[in-house]
Each structure stands twice: as C-alpha cells, then as structure tokens.
Amino acid sequence: MGSSFYVHQMSKVDIASTDAMVNIDTLGLAPTEIWGSHADKRLNSAIAYVARQLNMPISSVNVEGVGASADSESFADRKIPSITIHSLTPEAWKAHILHSYKDKLSAIRLDDYYESYRLIAAYIAFLDQVAGPPQKAGTP
C-alpha cells in the first residue's frame, strides 16, 4: 500500500525524472531470482548482463498469484520501468515460510543472501553508471 500511495503522489515531473524502480523483496530463501514476466526488458537484460560478468546465477521465477502484488507493480502502472528481485521459489512458497511463524532469521540461507547482496550492489552500480549523473529539472 505504501508504494502505491507514494507513486500516486508523484508529479508528472517526478515520474519523468525517475529512471527505474528496483524492488528488492524476500531475499535469502534461495538463489537470486527476478520476476521476469513483470520486469522491464531493459532492466531484465541489465541484471542478466551483470550476473554473467560476476559469474553468478540469475533466473526468473514468476510470482503471479503469490500474495499481494509486488511494490514494483505500482510504478509499472505509471510507466516507470521496474523490476522485482527476490528469492521466492515454488519450494519456498510450498513450505509456507513467507508471512508465517516460519518467517524468521533462521529461514534465511546466509550464503544465498550474501550472493544476492553482491549481485544487487553490482547491478545498482551498473544502472547508476548507465543512467549517468542526475539532471536538474528543466536541463537537457
């Protein structure tokens, strides 16, 4: 609800100056995944490129019908490129970890969590380089 409220409060200038929304949700249950069917193609390609450069696995696990929609969906609805990075596999979903009494620190696989951190840090740095320095409103 917070992301929906936030994005609907954005002005047209705010939306136009937002390059992307990277949603990071439910990490550490398995290796890093993306919600590929809902990801912006360029953002999807960029994370695949970064993962290849780091020799790290990345795959797509689509989470349609799993709980509420991701925070990135509100941004995508406003035509802001978005991607959701997660680790929710069908096995983790069947184990009923998310939003249950099992949803605690001991459920996290620390090696997977650390690998996700490494990939996401490199991905954000890559996106920052590709986007270049921020522009002030009204400047080319």
DSSP file (Angstrom, degrees, kcal/mol; ACC not computed):
  #  RESIDUE AA STRUCTURE BP1 BP2  ACC     N-H-->O    O-->H-N    N-H-->O    O-->H-N    TCO  KAPPA ALPHA  PHI   PSI    X-CA   Y-CA   Z-CA
    1    1 A M     >        0   0    0      0, 0.0     4,-2.5     0, 0.0     5,-0.2   0.000 360.0 360.0 360.0 -35.3    0.0    0.0    0.0
    2    2 A G  H  >  +     0   0    0      1,-0.2     4,-2.7     2,-0.2     5,-0.2   0.899 360.0  48.0 -64.3 -41.3    2.9    2.4    0.8
    3    3 A S  H  > S+     0   0    0      2,-0.2     4,-2.7     1,-0.2     5,-0.2   0.895 111.6  50.5 -68.3 -37.7    4.4    2.1   -2.7
    4    4 A S  H  > S+     0   0    0      2,-0.2     4,-1.9     1,-0.2    -2,-0.2   0.935 112.6  46.3 -63.8 -45.9    1.0    2.7   -4.3
    5    5 A F  H  X S+     0   0    0     -4,-2.5     4,-0.8     2,-0.2    -2,-0.2   0.935 113.9  49.8 -59.4 -46.9    0.4    5.7   -2.2
    6    6 A Y  H >< S+     0   0    0     -4,-2.7     3,-1.1     1,-0.2     4,-0.5   0.944 111.6  45.6 -59.3 -51.5    3.9    7.0   -2.9
    7    7 A V  H >< S+     0   0    0     -4,-2.7     3,-0.9     1,-0.3    -1,-0.2   0.836 109.8  54.7 -67.4 -31.4    3.8    6.6   -6.7
    8    8 A H  H 3< S+     0   0    0     -4,-1.9    -1,-0.3    -5,-0.2    -2,-0.2   0.633 103.9  56.3 -77.9 -11.0    0.4    8.2   -7.0
    9    9 A Q  T << S+     0   0    0     -3,-1.1    -1,-0.2    -4,-0.8    -2,-0.2   0.521  85.0 109.1 -89.7  -8.1    1.7   11.3   -5.1
   10   10 A M    <   -     0   0    0     -3,-0.9     2,-0.1    -4,-0.5    -3,-0.0  -0.455  66.7-132.2 -72.2 138.4    4.4   11.7   -7.7
   11   11 A S     >  -     0   0    0     -2,-0.2     4,-2.5     1,-0.1     5,-0.2  -0.313  29.2-101.5 -78.4 170.8    4.0   14.7  -10.1
   12   12 A K  H  > S+     0   0    0      1,-0.2     4,-2.5     2,-0.2     5,-0.1   0.871 126.7  51.8 -60.7 -36.9    4.5   14.4  -13.8
   13   13 A V  H  > S+     0   0    0      2,-0.2     4,-1.8     1,-0.2    -1,-0.2   0.914 108.4  50.8 -65.9 -43.1    8.0   15.9  -13.4
   14   14 A D  H  4 S+     0   0    0      2,-0.2     4,-0.3     1,-0.2    -2,-0.2   0.932 112.7  46.2 -59.0 -45.9    8.8   13.3  -10.7
   15   15 A I  H >< S+     0   0    0     -4,-2.5     3,-1.3     1,-0.2    -2,-0.2   0.927 111.7  50.6 -63.8 -45.4    7.7   10.5  -12.9
   16   16 A A  H 3< S+     0   0    0     -4,-2.5    -1,-0.2     1,-0.3    -2,-0.2   0.798 111.7  48.5 -64.0 -28.2    9.6   11.8  -16.0
   17   17 A S  T 3< S+     0   0    0     -4,-1.8     2,-0.7    -5,-0.1    -1,-0.3   0.389  88.6  97.5 -95.3   4.6   12.8   12.1  -13.9
   18   18 A T    <   -     0   0    0     -3,-1.3     3,-0.1    -4,-0.3    -4,-0.0  -0.841  51.5-171.7 -96.1 115.1   12.5    8.6  -12.4
   19   19 A D        -     0   0    0     -2,-0.7     2,-0.3     1,-0.2    -1,-0.2   0.880  61.2 -28.5 -73.5 -39.0   14.7    6.2  -14.4
   20   20 A A        -     0   0    0     60,-0.1     2,-0.5     2,-0.0    -1,-0.2  -0.989  46.0-125.9-169.1 163.7   13.6    3.0  -12.7
   21   21 A M  E     -a   82   0A   0     60,-2.2    62,-1.8    -2,-0.3     2,-0.7  -0.987  20.1-166.0-123.6 119.1   12.2    1.3   -9.6
   22   22 A V  E     -a   83   0A   0     -2,-0.5     2,-0.5    60,-0.2    62,-0.2  -0.920   8.9-161.0-106.5 111.6   14.2   -1.7   -8.4
   23   23 A N  E     -a   84   0A   0     60,-3.2    62,-3.3    -2,-0.7     2,-0.5  -0.817   4.1-166.3 -96.4 126.5   12.2   -3.6   -5.8
   24   24 A I  E     +a   85   0A   0     -2,-0.5     2,-0.4    60,-0.2    62,-0.2  -0.961  22.2 158.7-115.4 117.8   14.1   -5.9   -3.5
   25   25 A D        +     0   0    0     60,-2.7    62,-0.4    -2,-0.5    63,-0.2  -0.999  49.5   1.3-147.0 137.5   11.9   -8.4   -1.7
   26   26 A T  S    S+     0   0    0     -2,-0.4    61,-1.5    60,-0.2     3,-0.4   0.947  73.9 176.2  55.8  63.4   12.1  -11.7    0.1
   27   27 A L        +     0   0    0     59,-0.2    -1,-0.1     1,-0.2    86,-0.1  -0.648  47.8  38.2 -96.5 155.0   15.8  -12.5   -0.2
   28   28 A G  S    S+     0   0    0      2,-0.6    81,-3.9    -2,-0.2    85,-0.3   0.410  78.7 100.4  94.2  -0.4   17.8  -15.3    1.2
   29   29 A L  S    S-     0   0    0     -3,-0.4    -2,-0.1    79,-0.2    59,-0.1   0.686 101.9 -22.2 -85.6 -18.0   15.4  -18.2    0.8
   30   30 A A  S    S-     0   0    0     79,-0.1    -2,-0.6     1,-0.0    -1,-0.2  -0.918  99.0 -45.4-169.4-179.9   17.2  -19.4   -2.4
   31   31 A P  S    S-     0   0    0      0, 0.0    -2,-0.1     0, 0.0    27,-0.1  -0.169  81.8 -71.6 -58.7 162.8   19.5  -18.1   -5.0
   32   32 A T        +     0   0    0     25,-0.3    27,-0.9    80,-0.2     2,-0.3  -0.299  58.5 177.4 -63.4 135.7   18.6  -14.7   -6.6
   33   33 A E  E     -cB  59  86A   0     53,-3.4    53,-2.4    25,-0.2     2,-0.3  -0.862  17.3-145.7-130.2 163.7   15.6  -14.6   -8.9
   34   34 A I  E     -cB  60  85A   0     25,-1.9    27,-2.0    -2,-0.3     2,-1.6  -0.953  26.6-118.6-127.6 155.3   13.7  -12.0  -10.8
   35   35 A W    >>  +     0   0    0     49,-2.1     3,-1.4    -2,-0.3     4,-0.5  -0.666  42.6 178.8 -87.9  80.8   10.0  -11.7  -11.6
   36   36 A G  G >4  +     0   0    0     -2,-1.6     3,-0.8     1,-0.3    -1,-0.2   0.807  68.3  58.8 -60.6 -38.2   10.8  -11.8  -15.3
   37   37 A S  G 34 S+     0   0    0      1,-0.2    -1,-0.3    -3,-0.2    -2,-0.1   0.696 116.2  36.3 -69.6 -16.1    7.3  -11.6  -16.7
   38   38 A H  G <4 S+     0   0    0     -3,-1.4     2,-0.2    46,-0.1    -1,-0.2   0.364  95.9 105.9-113.7   2.4    6.7   -8.3  -14.9
   39   39 A A  S << S-     0   0    0     -3,-0.8    44,-0.2    -4,-0.5     2,-0.2  -0.590  79.4-106.2 -86.2 144.8   10.2   -6.8  -15.3
   40   40 A D     >  -     0   0    0     42,-2.8     4,-2.8    -2,-0.2     5,-0.2  -0.480  32.0-126.2 -60.4 135.0   11.1   -4.1  -17.8
   41   41 A K  H  > S+     0   0    0      1,-0.2     4,-2.6     2,-0.2     5,-0.2   0.868 107.7  49.1 -58.2 -40.2   13.0   -5.8  -20.6
   42   42 A R  H  > S+     0   0    0      2,-0.2     4,-2.2     1,-0.2    -1,-0.2   0.907 113.2  46.0 -68.3 -40.4   16.0   -3.4  -20.3
   43   43 A L  H  > S+     0   0    0      2,-0.2     4,-2.1     1,-0.2    -2,-0.2   0.886 113.0  51.4 -67.2 -38.3   16.3   -3.8  -16.5
   44   44 A N  H  X S+     0   0    0     -4,-2.8     4,-1.8     2,-0.2    -2,-0.2   0.927 111.6  46.5 -62.1 -47.3   15.9   -7.6  -17.0
   45   45 A S  H  X S+     0   0    0     -4,-2.6     4,-2.3    -5,-0.2    -2,-0.2   0.881 110.2  54.6 -63.4 -38.7   18.7   -7.6  -19.6
   46   46 A A  H  X S+     0   0    0     -4,-2.2     4,-2.4     1,-0.2    -1,-0.2   0.906 108.6  46.1 -65.2 -42.6   20.9   -5.4  -17.4
   47   47 A I  H  X S+     0   0    0     -4,-2.1     4,-2.5     2,-0.2    -1,-0.2   0.874 111.9  52.1 -70.5 -33.7   20.7   -7.8  -14.4
   48   48 A A  H  X S+     0   0    0     -4,-1.8     4,-2.2     2,-0.2    -2,-0.2   0.909 110.4  49.3 -64.4 -40.9   21.4  -10.8  -16.6
   49   49 A Y  H  X S+     0   0    0     -4,-2.3     4,-2.3     2,-0.2    -2,-0.2   0.936 112.3  46.7 -62.1 -47.8   24.5   -9.0  -18.0
   50   50 A V  H  X S+     0   0    0     -4,-2.4     4,-1.9     1,-0.2    -2,-0.2   0.909 111.0  52.2 -63.2 -42.3   25.8   -8.1  -14.5
   51   51 A A  H  <>S+     0   0    0     -4,-2.5     5,-3.0     1,-0.2     4,-0.5   0.907 109.7  49.5 -61.0 -41.6   25.2  -11.7  -13.3
   52   52 A R  H ><5S+     0   0    0     -4,-2.2     3,-1.0     3,-0.2    -1,-0.2   0.919 108.9  52.4 -62.7 -42.8   27.1  -13.0  -16.3
   53   53 A Q  H 3<5S+     0   0    0     -4,-2.3    -1,-0.2     1,-0.3    -2,-0.2   0.848 115.1  41.4 -61.6 -33.9   30.0  -10.6  -15.6
   54   54 A L  T 3<5S-     0   0    0     -4,-1.9    -1,-0.3    -5,-0.2    -2,-0.2   0.445 110.0-123.6 -91.5  -1.4   30.1  -11.8  -12.0
   55   55 A N  T < 5 +     0   0    0     -3,-1.0    -3,-0.2    -4,-0.5    -4,-0.1   0.924  64.4 142.3  56.3  46.9   29.6  -15.5  -13.0
   56   56 A M      < -     0   0    0     -5,-3.0    -1,-0.2    -6,-0.1     2,-0.2  -0.891  53.9-109.8-118.7 146.9   26.6  -15.6  -10.7
   57   57 A P        +     0   0    0      0, 0.0     2,-0.3     0, 0.0   -25,-0.3  -0.486  37.5 169.1 -74.4 144.7   23.3  -17.5  -11.3
   58   58 A I        +     0   0    0     -2,-0.2     2,-0.3   -27,-0.1   -25,-0.2  -0.944   5.1 164.5-150.0 134.8   20.1  -15.5  -12.0
   59   59 A S  E     -c   33   0A   0    -27,-0.9   -25,-1.9    -2,-0.3     2,-0.6  -0.907  35.9-102.4-144.1 174.2   16.9  -16.9  -13.2
   60   60 A S  E     +c   34   0A   0     -2,-0.3     2,-0.5   -27,-0.2   -25,-0.2  -0.886  29.5 173.7-106.9 122.4   13.3  -15.9  -13.5
   61   61 A V        -     0   0    0    -27,-2.0     2,-0.3    -2,-0.6    27,-0.1  -0.952  23.8-147.1-123.8 109.1   10.7  -17.2  -11.1
   62   62 A N        -     0   0    0     -2,-0.5   -27,-0.1   -27,-0.1    -2,-0.0  -0.582   8.9-164.5 -80.2 136.2    7.4  -15.5  -11.8
   63   63 A V    >   +     0   0    0     -2,-0.3     3,-2.0     3,-0.1    -1,-0.1  -0.037  26.8 152.9-115.7  29.5    5.3  -15.0   -8.7
   64   64 A E  T 3  S+     0   0    0      1,-0.3     3,-0.1     5,-0.0     5,-0.0  -0.359  74.2  17.6 -57.2 136.6    1.8  -14.2  -10.1
   65   65 A G  T 3  S+     0   0    0      1,-0.2     2,-0.9     2,-0.2    -1,-0.3   0.529  91.1 124.0  79.8   4.9   -0.8  -15.2   -7.6
   66   66 A V  S <  S-     0   0    0     -3,-2.0    -1,-0.2     2,-0.1    -3,-0.1  -0.819  84.0 -62.4-101.1  97.1    1.6  -15.3   -4.6
   67   67 A G  S    S-     0   0    0     -2,-0.9    -2,-0.2    -3,-0.1     3,-0.1  -0.230 101.8 -12.0  65.2-154.6    0.2  -13.0   -2.0
   68   68 A A  S    S-     0   0    0      1,-0.1    -2,-0.1    -3,-0.1     3,-0.1  -0.305  86.8 -87.7 -74.2 161.9   -0.2   -9.3   -2.8
   69   69 A S        -     0   0    0      1,-0.1    -1,-0.1     2,-0.1    -5,-0.0  -0.288  51.7 -94.2 -68.4 158.5    1.4   -7.8   -5.8
   70   70 A A    >   -     0   0    0      1,-0.1     3,-1.5    -3,-0.1     4,-0.5  -0.307  29.8-112.7 -71.7 156.7    5.0   -6.5   -5.6
   71   71 A D  T >> S+     0   0    0      1,-0.3     3,-0.7     2,-0.2     4,-0.7   0.776 113.8  67.1 -59.4 -27.3    5.7   -2.9   -4.8
   72   72 A S  H 3> S+     0   0    0      1,-0.2     4,-2.4     2,-0.2     3,-0.3   0.749  84.0  73.2 -67.0 -22.9    7.2   -2.5   -8.3
   73   73 A E  H <> S+     0   0    0     -3,-1.5     4,-2.2     1,-0.2    -1,-0.2   0.869  91.1  55.3 -62.6 -37.4    3.7   -3.0   -9.9
   74   74 A S  H <> S+     0   0    0     -3,-0.7     4,-0.7    -4,-0.5    -1,-0.2   0.876 110.8  46.0 -62.5 -36.9    2.5    0.5   -8.8
   75   75 A F  H ><>S+     0   0    0     -4,-0.7     5,-2.4    -3,-0.3     3,-0.9   0.908 110.1  52.4 -72.6 -42.9    5.5    2.0  -10.6
   76   76 A A  H ><5S+     0   0    0     -4,-2.4     3,-2.0     1,-0.3    -2,-0.2   0.878 103.1  59.3 -60.1 -37.4    5.0   -0.1  -13.7
   77   77 A D  H 3<5S+     0   0    0     -4,-2.2    -1,-0.3     1,-0.3    -2,-0.2   0.792 105.1  49.7 -61.5 -27.2    1.4    1.1  -13.8
   78   78 A R  T <<5S-     0   0    0     -3,-0.9    -1,-0.3    -4,-0.7    -2,-0.2   0.199 124.7-105.6 -95.8  14.7    2.7    4.6  -14.0
   79   79 A K  T < 5S+     0   0    0     -3,-2.0    -3,-0.2     1,-0.3    -2,-0.1   0.759  74.5 141.7  68.2  27.5    5.0    3.6  -16.9
   80   80 A I      < -     0   0    0     -5,-2.4    -1,-0.3    -8,-0.1    -2,-0.1  -0.894  60.6-112.0 -96.0 123.0    8.2    3.7  -14.7
   81   81 A P        +     0   0    0      0, 0.0   -60,-2.2     0, 0.0     2,-0.3  -0.279  49.5 176.3 -55.6 135.6   10.5    0.9  -15.7
   82   82 A S  E     -a   21   0A   0    -62,-0.2   -42,-2.8   -44,-0.2     2,-0.3  -0.955  23.2-173.1-144.7 161.1   10.6   -1.6  -12.8
   83   83 A I  E     -a   22   0A   0    -62,-1.8   -60,-3.2    -2,-0.3     2,-0.5  -0.982  15.6-144.2-150.8 144.5   12.0   -5.0  -11.7
   84   84 A T  E     -a   23   0A   0     -2,-0.3   -49,-2.1   -49,-0.3     2,-0.5  -0.970  12.4-164.6-113.8 124.1   11.4   -7.1   -8.7
   85   85 A I  E     +aB  24  34A   0    -62,-3.3   -60,-2.7    -2,-0.5     2,-0.2  -0.920  29.3 138.1-106.5 130.1   14.4   -9.1   -7.4
   86   86 A H  E     - B   0  33A   0    -53,-2.4   -53,-3.4    -2,-0.5   -60,-0.2  -0.813  52.5-132.4-152.7-173.2   13.6  -11.9   -4.9
   87   87 A S        +     0   0    0    -61,-1.5     2,-1.0   -62,-0.4     5,-0.1   0.017  53.0 135.9-141.9  28.8   14.3  -15.5   -3.9
   88   88 A L        +     0   0    0    -63,-0.2    -2,-0.0   -27,-0.1   -61,-0.0  -0.705  30.1 179.8 -86.2 102.6   10.8  -16.9   -3.6
   89   89 A T     >  -     0   0    0     -2,-1.0     4,-2.3     1,-0.1     5,-0.2  -0.531  44.3-105.2 -94.3 164.8   10.9  -20.3   -5.3
   90   90 A P  H  > S+     0   0    0      0, 0.0     4,-2.6     0, 0.0     5,-0.2   0.875 123.1  54.2 -56.7 -36.0    7.9  -22.7   -5.6
   91   91 A E  H  > S+     0   0    0      2,-0.2     4,-1.6     1,-0.2     5,-0.1   0.922 108.4  47.4 -64.9 -43.6    9.6  -24.8   -2.9
   92   92 A A  H  4>S+     0   0    0      2,-0.2     5,-1.3     1,-0.2     6,-0.3   0.885 112.4  50.4 -65.0 -37.6    9.8  -21.9   -0.5
   93   93 A W  H ><5S+     0   0    0     -4,-2.3     3,-1.5     1,-0.2    -2,-0.2   0.927 109.9  49.6 -65.4 -44.4    6.2  -21.0   -1.2
   94   94 A K  H 3<5S+     0   0    0     -4,-2.6    -1,-0.2     1,-0.3    -2,-0.2   0.789 103.1  61.5 -65.2 -27.7    5.0  -24.5   -0.6
   95   95 A A  T 3<5S-     0   0    0     -4,-1.6    -1,-0.3    -5,-0.2    -2,-0.2   0.521 105.3-132.2 -76.6  -4.4    7.0  -24.5    2.7
   96   96 A H  T < 5 +     0   0    0     -3,-1.5     6,-0.4    -4,-0.2    -3,-0.2   0.898  59.5 140.0  55.0  46.1    4.7  -21.6    3.9
   97   97 A I    > < +     0   0    0     -5,-1.3     3,-1.4     5,-0.1     6,-0.2   0.910  40.3  88.1 -81.9 -45.6    7.7  -19.6    5.1
   98   98 A L  T 3  S-     0   0    0     -6,-0.3     3,-0.1     1,-0.3     4,-0.1  -0.333 108.3  -7.1 -63.9 127.6    6.5  -16.1    3.9
   99   99 A H  T 3  S+     0   0    0      1,-0.2    -1,-0.3    -2,-0.1     2,-0.2   0.829 113.5 102.6  57.7  37.9    4.3  -14.3    6.4
  100  100 A S  S X  S-     0   0    0     -3,-1.4     3,-1.8     4,-0.0    -1,-0.2  -0.771  94.5 -86.7-133.5-178.8    4.1  -17.2    8.8
  101  101 A Y  T 3  S+     0   0    0      1,-0.3    -4,-0.1    -2,-0.2    -2,-0.1   0.707 126.8  62.0 -64.1 -17.8    5.7  -18.3   12.1
  102  102 A K  T 3  S+     0   0    0     -6,-0.4     2,-2.0     1,-0.1    -1,-0.3   0.559  75.5 101.1 -81.5  -9.0    8.5  -19.8    9.9
  103  103 A D    <   +     0   0    0     -3,-1.8     2,-0.3    -6,-0.2    -1,-0.1  -0.531  59.2 114.1 -80.2  79.4    9.3  -16.3    8.6
  104  104 A K  S >  S-     0   0    0     -2,-2.0     3,-2.3     1,-0.0     4,-0.4  -0.894  83.6 -87.5-144.7 170.8   12.3  -15.7   10.8
  105  105 A L  G >  S+     0   0    0      1,-0.3     3,-1.7    -2,-0.3    -3,-0.0   0.808 119.0  63.9 -53.3 -36.3   16.1  -15.2   10.5
  106  106 A S  G 3  S+     0   0    0      1,-0.3    -1,-0.3     3,-0.1    -3,-0.1   0.681  93.5  63.7 -66.6 -15.6   16.8  -19.0   10.7
  107  107 A A  G <  S+     0   0    0     -3,-2.3     2,-0.3    -5,-0.2    -1,-0.3   0.664  83.7  97.5 -78.6 -16.4   14.9  -19.4    7.4
  108  108 A I  S <  S-     0   0    0     -3,-1.7     2,-0.9    -4,-0.4   -79,-0.2  -0.568  70.1-142.6 -79.9 132.5   17.5  -17.3    5.6
  109  109 A R     >  -     0   0    0    -81,-3.9     4,-2.5    -2,-0.3     3,-0.4  -0.838  15.1-157.0 -90.7 104.1   20.2  -19.1    3.8
  110  110 A L  H  > S+     0   0    0     -2,-0.9     4,-2.6     1,-0.3     5,-0.2   0.810  87.6  54.7 -59.9 -35.4   23.1  -16.7    4.5
  111  111 A D  H  > S+     0   0    0      2,-0.2     4,-2.2     1,-0.2    -1,-0.3   0.929 112.1  44.5 -63.1 -44.2   25.2  -17.8    1.5
  112  112 A D  H  > S+     0   0    0     -3,-0.4     4,-2.3   -84,-0.2    -2,-0.2   0.897 112.7  52.3 -65.7 -39.7   22.3  -17.1   -0.9
  113  113 A Y  H  X S+     0   0    0     -4,-2.5     4,-2.3   -85,-0.3    -2,-0.2   0.926 110.8  47.2 -61.8 -44.8   21.5  -13.8    0.9
  114  114 A Y  H  X S+     0   0    0     -4,-2.6     4,-2.5     2,-0.2    -2,-0.2   0.900 111.0  51.0 -64.8 -41.3   25.2  -12.7    0.6
  115  115 A E  H  X S+     0   0    0     -4,-2.2     4,-2.4     2,-0.2    -1,-0.2   0.890 109.9  50.7 -63.7 -38.6   25.3  -13.6   -3.1
  116  116 A S  H  X S+     0   0    0     -4,-2.3     4,-3.0     2,-0.2     5,-0.3   0.925 109.4  51.3 -62.3 -44.1   22.1  -11.6   -3.7
  117  117 A Y  H  X S+     0   0    0     -4,-2.3     4,-2.7     2,-0.2     5,-0.2   0.936 110.3  48.4 -57.3 -48.4   23.7   -8.7   -1.9
  118  118 A R  H  X S+     0   0    0     -4,-2.5     4,-2.0     1,-0.2    -1,-0.2   0.922 114.7  45.2 -59.5 -45.9   26.7   -8.9   -4.1
  119  119 A L  H  X S+     0   0    0     -4,-2.4     4,-2.5     2,-0.2    -2,-0.2   0.932 114.4  47.3 -65.3 -46.2   24.7   -9.1   -7.3
  120  120 A I  H  X S+     0   0    0     -4,-3.0     4,-2.8     2,-0.2     5,-0.2   0.896 110.6  52.1 -66.0 -40.1   22.3   -6.3   -6.3
  121  121 A A  H  X S+     0   0    0     -4,-2.7     4,-2.1    -5,-0.3    -1,-0.2   0.932 113.7  43.6 -61.2 -45.2   25.1   -4.0   -5.3
  122  122 A A  H  X S+     0   0    0     -4,-2.0     4,-2.4    -5,-0.2    -2,-0.2   0.881 113.6  52.4 -66.8 -37.6   26.9   -4.5   -8.7
  123  123 A Y  H  X S+     0   0    0     -4,-2.5     4,-2.8     2,-0.2    -2,-0.2   0.929 109.9  46.7 -64.4 -47.2   23.5   -4.2  -10.5
  124  124 A I  H  X S+     0   0    0     -4,-2.8     4,-2.4     2,-0.2    -1,-0.2   0.914 112.9  50.2 -63.2 -42.1   22.7   -0.8   -8.9
  125  125 A A  H  X S+     0   0    0     -4,-2.1     4,-2.1    -5,-0.2    -1,-0.2   0.909 111.3  49.4 -61.7 -41.6   26.2    0.5   -9.6
  126  126 A F  H  X S+     0   0    0     -4,-2.4     4,-2.5     2,-0.2    -2,-0.2   0.935 111.2  48.2 -62.7 -47.1   25.8   -0.6  -13.2
  127  127 A L  H  X S+     0   0    0     -4,-2.8     4,-2.5     1,-0.2    -2,-0.2   0.892 110.0  53.3 -60.8 -39.2   22.4    1.1  -13.5
  128  128 A D  H  X S+     0   0    0     -4,-2.4     4,-1.6    -5,-0.2    -1,-0.2   0.898 110.3  46.9 -63.2 -40.9   23.9    4.2  -12.0
  129  129 A Q  H  < S+     0   0    0     -4,-2.1    -2,-0.2     2,-0.2    -1,-0.2   0.906 113.2  48.4 -66.2 -42.1   26.7    4.3  -14.5
  130  130 A V  H  < S+     0   0    0     -4,-2.5    -2,-0.2     1,-0.2    -1,-0.2   0.885 112.7  47.9 -66.7 -39.1   24.4    3.7  -17.4
  131  131 A A  H  < S-     0   0    0     -4,-2.5    -1,-0.2    -5,-0.2    -2,-0.2   0.809  99.2-153.9 -73.5 -29.4   22.0    6.4  -16.3
  132  132 A G     <  -     0   0    0     -4,-1.6    -1,-0.1    -5,-0.2    -2,-0.1  -0.243  42.3 -22.3  80.7-176.0   24.7    9.0  -15.7
  133  133 A P  S    S-     0   0    0      0, 0.0    -4,-0.0     0, 0.0     2,-0.0  -0.331  79.4 -96.2 -68.4 148.6   24.6   11.9  -13.3
  134  134 A P        -     0   0    0      0, 0.0     2,-0.4     0, 0.0    -2,-0.0  -0.329  37.5-135.9 -63.2 145.6   21.2   13.2  -12.3
  135  135 A Q        -     0   0    0   -118,-0.1     2,-0.2    -3,-0.1     3,-0.1  -0.807  14.3-119.6-102.3 143.5   19.8   16.1  -14.2
  136  136 A K    >   -     0   0    0     -2,-0.4     3,-2.1     1,-0.1    -1,-0.0  -0.546  47.1 -85.4 -76.2 148.6   18.2   19.1  -12.7
  137  137 A A  T 3  S+     0   0    0      1,-0.3    -1,-0.1    -2,-0.2  -124,-0.0  -0.291 115.7  20.5 -55.1 132.8   14.6   19.7  -13.8
  138  138 A G  T 3  S+     0   0    0      1,-0.3    -1,-0.3    -3,-0.1    -2,-0.0   0.444  98.0 112.1  87.9   1.2   14.5   21.8  -17.0
  139  139 A T    <         0   0    0     -3,-2.1    -1,-0.3     1,-0.1    -4,-0.1  -0.825 360.0 360.0-106.4 148.9   18.0   21.0  -18.1
  140  140 A P              0   0    0      0, 0.0    -1,-0.1     0, 0.0    -3,-0.1   0.495 360.0 360.0 -73.6 360.0   18.9   18.9  -21.1
